Amino acid sequence: MTNIALVVLDTLRKDAFDRHFDWLPGRRFERAFSTANWTVPAHASFFTGQYASEIGVHAKNMELDCDRPVLAERLSAAGYTTRAFSANTNITGHFGFDRGFTDFRTPDGSEHLTDEELFDWRRFSRETHTTGLQKYLEGVYECLRSDTKTIASLRMGLTFALDTQESVEYGGTLEAIDEVQNIEFSDNEFLFINVMEAHEPYRVPPEYATVEEPALTKSVGDISLEAVDGDQIQQAYDDCATYLSDCYNNLFDILSRDFDYIITLADHGEMLGEHGAWGHEHGVYKELTHVPLCVYGPGMDGTCSETVSLCDVYETVLDSAGINDSQGRGKTLLGTIDDRECITEYLGLTTWSEQKLEENGDETEREQYDTTQRGYAVDEYYGYETIDGYEETGETGIPSPKERLASIVAELTSELLRGILKFRMRSKPV
């Protein structure tokens, strides 16, 4: 069998990738688009080959609880050993992303993400709208009432209250290297890795820092809840990309000894002041959706200028494993790439973004931002919805791309409704 590694460089912008990753071998896909503006729905897409709206994994439901088999389950059924290391607290067994993995690892200090006997502080935080000391005291009360490990759960609650729940110092690649070096891989392996060096907080070792570590942007789209030093943040982000490149160079060298294919990508980008926005809490701007994607393997070199989607990653992994009965949205990236179109989706604010706006007194803006927006990529074109209207860049031979986007969305909606109806009919008692 073929050994396959899938590595997500979380939040790495395409322009930062182009500046700092010229050493990375493989075929580069210059027009790859994510299916979403942030981590959870993007991962759900390349784990299933479907759009987030189809499988119901988005800001309002962060759990990978769809009915269709996910990537690791397909590979495990085909005889693969499936392993993972995730430094991202959202991509863990806590939210069902360990489905199909025989060995799913997180950094030391992340036990609360896999221990079902601990009180679920993350869920409590998402579903509770009080803040500060009152919120923590309410959590303590619920913790004491719950059937969980009380002392350990209270300690974890204090960690969350102090905002010190980070289990890696710089992003996780060093920890991933330690994990990989201690695994004796066989001949039928699938390995998934997520690392976070390019994600806030923009923190690097002192020898990589050209500016002081900036404060968190605390922004939702173009609403900044505190003052932002744009130059400092942009430089700090670039320092992170530099550091990530060096770390990943070492990890890639280790992986290339055991893996036939190594797929490297970012799940989404980052706003660094464009359109007045920071972070990746809102929107489908091109800075968020145009992502790095590189496939290393036999015959994979050069560049591809065709538009592709992260949905295609699902198909590519299965194709490289010799599994050809997939029903995903995408197409394999191995071999010739034909013309294709893709969409990207923003499906509302996360609960923590809603809380940010409410606490800041921006209730009107919360309603305005908690909507849906989508983007459409084809040929050299990218069009996308914003709160101010529809924006377009590049060109396409399609007569009305905005109408084509609306048609795709209507098709997705119809299929979703049919799926819900089918599920309800199947679940109806006889």
C-alpha angles and dihedrals in degrees: 000000000000120000113226131190124192113195124187117200093199117226095357111153120224093238092051090049091052092051099046110025103059087123094065112106124214138066113316119213105210096191104043117147130198120227093229145021096244146035110270101051092038092055090045089057098053090041091055108019090236137107117261092245090057096053098033098239111135145104093312095046117031097176122103091227101138121137098234119090113262127225098268091047091053091049094044090052088053092056102267126142102231120206135172142184117192126182089180112094090208093058101061141096087276087079098031097261091127090073110136096006118125092194118028115173134187129184120278109278094039096095091119088069094063105025107096090190092069122087111263100242093168093057091044090052092050094049099042121079100192117099143210122003093350091057092049092048091050088051091051090052092050090045092054090049094050129087096246141112096287104198095041090045093051091050089051090049091055089051091054092045090054091045093234099125095119109122097190127054101217109010112298108271093111089051090047090053091052091050096047094048090057096052122091102212122209129206098274106052137146116188126187121192132180121188129180112205093123093049127092130303088061095218128158136165113279093256090061098044116103092169134027116274106271125229117257111280093231091199135146108202108305093344110100112194091196136021114289127209098209098188092050094048094047092051093045090052090051090050088055091051090051092051093045090052092055094045094046091048087064094044093047091052090055094046094049090065093064108020128075094196127032116184113196121190147141119241091215141337134243137249112236100181100307111139086005090288134129133190121005105279097118144025142015099260114159090247086065101039105036101084141176117261126174128169118201118194145094110336093357110130141115124040136297120210097187119111112259136172136223085243084073090065091070091054093044094054092049092046093051088050091052094249107136105166097085123143098196127132095246137070131230118274092211114102126357117003115217128196113293139165130214141183134215125209141212109191104183140290124313116241091254091054090049089051092049091056095043092050089049093051094249097129094141091051090048091061091046094051098040093080136096126272131175139191131209126210126189135142105340092329133106122177124176143178122243134174086262098049141277120329127196137197130178129005140282137178091231107111098223113012092176090059090045089055090050090050093052092048091050090051092050091048092050092049091048092052091048090051092051091049092048091050092050092049090049091049096046112114116247 
